[in-house]
Amino acid sequence: MTSYTAHFKVWRGDTDGGGLRDYEVEVNDGEVVLDIIHRLQATQAPDLAVRWNCKAGKCGSCSAEVNGRPRLMCMTRMSVFSRDETITVTPMRTFPVVRDLVTDVSFNYTKAREVPAFVPPKGVAPGEYRMAQVDVERSQEFRKCIECYLCQNVCHVVRDHEENKEAYAGPRFLMRVAELDMHPLDAAADSGIDRAASAQDDHGLGLCNITKCCTEVCPEHIKITDNALIPMKERVADRKYDPLVWLGNRIKRRGQ
């Protein structure tokens, strides 16, 4: 095993402020950025705060920004950087800093609670649900989400505009609304929940301008924009502006 010394700049601080601190740290073949952060904790900075859990790219805990790009530290190999490159590690910019590399992501939990859950169809018992395989596959892609919140972090609608956070759910939860709206067994409409309308009116779908930055940083390679957000936007537009849909709604109201 070969090793070398790398130059790291790691953000240190808390809610009152902070800045980048320089470290020289040993790197071995096959290591990832999270390994180096752990070595810093063990040898030079025992008070360095970092959130992590599985170290296998499945828990979404170790999200940070490495050289300005939102990444999972456990999935970012040191081999992608040149040996003489300075590597900068900072907390996710969109969320408030708690300490060092740990941010307060409670914004996402608030948005999760605002999305109405799956509504089971009436008269069908658990275990009796039946779906076409194509519908299973459409839904399964979105269920790969590990809630690392990198897509939320990189979305400039909230990253650059703090005032949008109240009205905008962000790509992770708009994807959840889209998943439920295309689910053939979701009976939310029977309970008076129009998921497409809710995406627009309650979760800020109109603020998304489909730049695909969320898709680019997704560690699970979910096509958030192409397979969730754009189809949802099309459904919203159809229901609101399609003349045949408008006429059908008028006829329905007259009948009632």
C-alpha positions as MATLAB code, in Angstrom:
seq = 'MTSYTAHFKVWRGDTDGGGLRDYEVEVNDGEVVLDIIHRLQATQAPDLAVRWNCKAGKCGSCSAEVNGRPRLMCMTRMSVFSRDETITVTPMRTFPVVRDLVTDVSFNYTKAREVPAFVPPKGVAPGEYRMAQVDVERSQEFRKCIECYLCQNVCHVVRDHEENKEAYAGPRFLMRVAELDMHPLDAAADSGIDRAASAQDDHGLGLCNITKCCTEVCPEHIKITDNALIPMKERVADRKYDPLVWLGNRIKRRGQ';
ca = [
       0.000    0.000    0.000;
       1.346    3.407   -0.964;
       0.551    6.621    0.837;
       1.075   10.344    0.397;
       0.360   13.568    2.246;
      -2.632   15.598    1.067;
      -3.550   19.200    1.786;
      -7.084   19.614    3.114;
      -9.090   22.716    3.928;
     -11.979   21.847    6.265;
     -14.632   24.280    7.416;
     -14.669   24.640   11.197;
     -17.221   26.646   13.117;
     -20.780   26.786   14.388;
     -23.899   28.959   14.234;
     -21.844   32.021   15.220;
     -19.520   31.687   12.242;
     -16.305   29.980   11.238;
     -13.857   29.452    8.415;
     -11.565   27.080    6.584;
      -8.715   25.457    8.491;
      -5.665   23.864    6.862;
      -4.586   20.302    7.527;
      -1.843   18.042    6.164;
      -3.054   14.457    6.386;
      -1.931   11.018    5.236;
      -3.864    9.333    2.411;
      -3.635    5.645    1.511;
      -4.622    3.862   -1.691;
      -8.335    3.078   -1.998;
      -9.514    5.595    0.595;
     -12.475    7.960    0.355;
     -12.880   11.485    1.707;
     -14.720   10.212    4.786;
     -11.675    8.073    5.667;
      -9.550   11.207    5.672;
     -12.039   13.098    7.824;
     -11.968   10.203   10.312;
      -8.139   10.285   10.309;
      -8.260   14.001   11.042;
     -10.544   13.283   13.999;
      -8.203   10.558   15.234;
      -4.925   12.449   14.861;
      -5.391   16.225   14.712;
      -8.959   17.421   15.314;
     -10.768   15.234   17.884;
     -13.512   17.848   18.216;
     -14.332   17.889   14.467;
     -18.076   17.269   14.037;
     -19.238   15.162   11.098;
     -22.400   13.147   10.515;
     -22.046    9.607    9.124;
     -23.433    6.118    9.610;
     -23.129    3.292    7.064;
     -20.045    4.365    5.065;
     -21.581    2.476    2.139;
     -23.547    5.148    0.279;
     -26.925    3.976    1.584;
     -27.761    6.066    4.654;
     -27.264    9.529    3.151;
     -25.742   10.879    6.372;
     -22.311   12.112    5.257;
     -23.475   14.721    2.753;
     -21.102   17.660    2.373;
     -19.517   19.804   -0.324;
     -16.146   18.634   -1.618;
     -14.351   21.211   -3.733;
     -17.685   23.009   -4.041;
     -19.660   20.020   -5.313;
     -22.345   18.370   -3.152;
     -21.268   14.759   -2.568;
     -21.451   11.831   -0.193;
     -18.022   11.809    1.460;
     -18.099    8.014    1.740;
     -18.561    7.670   -2.024;
     -15.979   10.258   -3.077;
     -12.708    8.456   -3.751;
      -9.455   10.259   -3.147;
      -8.212    8.846   -6.459;
     -10.402   11.327   -8.375;
      -8.172   14.162   -7.128;
      -4.576   14.777   -8.085;
      -2.062   14.314   -5.266;
      -0.991   17.958   -5.277;
      -4.583   19.259   -5.267;
      -5.963   21.100   -2.255;
      -9.223   19.448   -1.227;
     -11.822   21.676    0.404;
     -14.578   20.134    2.522;
     -17.451   22.344    3.671;
     -20.962   21.743    5.052;
     -24.016   21.799    2.778;
     -24.627   25.450    2.023;
     -28.417   25.444    1.822;
     -29.004   24.397    5.432;
     -28.004   26.122    8.696;
     -24.731   24.964   10.231;
     -24.898   23.208   13.583;
     -21.159   22.677   13.919;
     -18.301   22.048   11.496;
     -19.615   19.717    8.742;
     -22.967   19.024   10.431;
     -25.998   20.975    9.204;
     -29.575   21.280   10.444;
     -31.672   19.482    7.804;
     -34.971   19.735    9.719;
     -36.356   21.769    6.794;
     -36.642   18.466    4.947;
     -38.524   16.733    7.752;
     -41.006   19.594    7.808;
     -41.577   19.258    4.061;
     -41.932   15.478    4.359;
     -44.787   15.879    6.844;
     -46.593   18.205    4.434;
     -46.960   15.497    1.764;
     -50.133   13.413    2.323;
     -49.276    9.739    2.658;
     -50.305    6.932    0.312;
     -54.066    6.303    0.531;
     -54.940    2.592    0.190;
     -57.807    1.701   -2.151;
     -61.084    0.917   -0.434;
     -62.244   -2.654   -0.428;
     -58.798   -4.079   -1.129;
     -57.065   -5.745    1.804;
     -53.297   -5.558    2.350;
     -51.702   -8.388    0.401;
     -54.325   -8.160   -2.324;
     -52.825   -5.165   -4.097;
     -52.099   -5.846   -7.756;
     -50.089   -3.628  -10.106;
     -48.714   -3.949  -13.609;
     -44.957   -4.488  -13.649;
     -44.400   -1.262  -15.589;
     -46.063    0.711  -12.784;
     -43.946   -1.071  -10.190;
     -40.791   -0.110  -12.052;
     -41.796    3.541  -12.413;
     -42.362    3.796   -8.677;
     -39.304    1.768   -7.720;
     -36.869    4.279   -9.176;
     -38.072    6.988   -6.801;
     -37.975    4.625   -3.831;
     -34.218    4.293   -4.292;
     -33.877    7.723   -2.635;
     -31.620    7.563    0.456;
     -32.605   11.080    1.584;
     -29.076   12.459    1.541;
     -30.692   15.801    0.625;
     -27.975   16.622   -1.895;
     -30.704   17.422   -4.428;
     -32.329   19.752   -1.901;
     -28.974   21.347   -1.177;
     -28.030   21.993   -4.797;
     -31.454   23.265   -5.901;
     -30.865   26.967   -6.433;
     -34.539   27.777   -5.805;
     -33.811   27.403   -2.076;
     -30.001   27.544   -2.145;
     -29.950   31.119   -3.409;
     -33.341   32.296   -2.154;
     -34.033   31.669    1.520;
     -37.454   33.258    1.127;
     -38.605   30.357   -1.068;
     -38.239   27.700    1.630;
     -41.705   28.182    3.062;
     -43.472   27.716   -0.289;
     -41.145   25.208   -1.973;
     -40.813   21.535   -1.076;
     -37.716   20.922   -3.189;
     -36.961   18.129   -5.676;
     -36.906   15.289   -3.136;
     -40.495   15.886   -2.013;
     -41.870   16.966   -5.366;
     -40.557   13.596   -6.517;
     -42.520   11.973   -3.695;
     -45.716   13.758   -4.784;
     -45.089   12.662   -8.387;
     -44.533    9.072   -7.278;
     -47.859    9.003   -5.455;
     -49.692   10.766   -8.269;
     -48.608    8.110  -10.783;
     -49.259    5.226   -8.370;
     -52.224    3.249   -9.788;
     -53.412    2.152   -6.330;
     -53.264    5.516   -4.603;
     -56.843    6.521   -3.770;
     -56.082   10.044   -2.598;
     -58.581   11.470   -5.112;
     -61.399    9.618   -3.304;
     -60.416   11.550   -0.185;
     -60.483   14.869   -2.025;
     -56.712   15.106   -2.525;
     -55.624   16.188   -5.989;
     -51.902   15.434   -5.933;
     -51.076   17.275   -9.168;
     -52.888   20.404   -8.028;
     -51.277   20.084   -4.612;
     -47.825   19.893   -6.189;
     -48.469   23.251   -7.825;
     -50.436   24.999   -5.094;
     -48.970   23.564   -1.888;
     -45.440   22.450   -2.770;
     -44.249   25.094   -5.236;
     -43.817   22.997   -8.385;
     -44.000   26.150  -10.513;
     -40.783   27.446   -8.941;
     -38.799   24.538  -10.401;
     -37.210   25.535  -13.716;
     -35.877   22.037  -14.530;
     -32.154   22.823  -14.710;
     -31.481   19.175  -13.744;
     -28.958   20.117  -11.060;
     -30.795   17.768   -8.660;
     -30.398   14.841  -11.059;
     -26.691   15.576  -11.538;
     -25.823   15.165   -7.849;
     -28.097   12.209   -7.012;
     -25.871    9.350   -5.746;
     -28.589    6.823   -6.641;
     -28.721    8.144  -10.240;
     -32.468    8.801  -10.031;
     -33.658   10.826  -13.018;
     -35.523   13.242  -10.787;
     -36.112   15.896  -13.413;
     -36.887   13.746  -16.442;
     -38.985   11.054  -14.775;
     -40.691   12.930  -11.931;
     -40.670   16.725  -12.167;
     -41.204   17.222  -15.901;
     -44.070   14.644  -16.136;
     -45.665   16.267  -13.086;
     -45.399   19.696  -14.682;
     -47.002   18.308  -17.850;
     -49.906   16.822  -15.884;
     -50.464   20.097  -14.067;
     -50.411   22.046  -17.334;
     -52.809   19.581  -19.003;
     -55.336   19.877  -16.215;
     -55.099   23.642  -16.086;
     -54.790   24.645  -19.744;
     -55.932   21.763  -21.960;
     -59.234   22.924  -23.542;
     -60.695   19.406  -23.570;
     -59.973   18.945  -19.864;
     -61.464   22.388  -19.189;
     -64.611   21.481  -21.155;
     -64.906   18.138  -19.380;
     -64.684   19.849  -15.992;
     -67.371   22.357  -17.008;
     -69.703   19.551  -18.131;
     -69.031   17.662  -14.904;
     -69.852   20.717  -12.782;
     -73.067   21.327  -14.717;
     -74.088   17.729  -14.169;
     -73.571   18.115  -10.446;
];
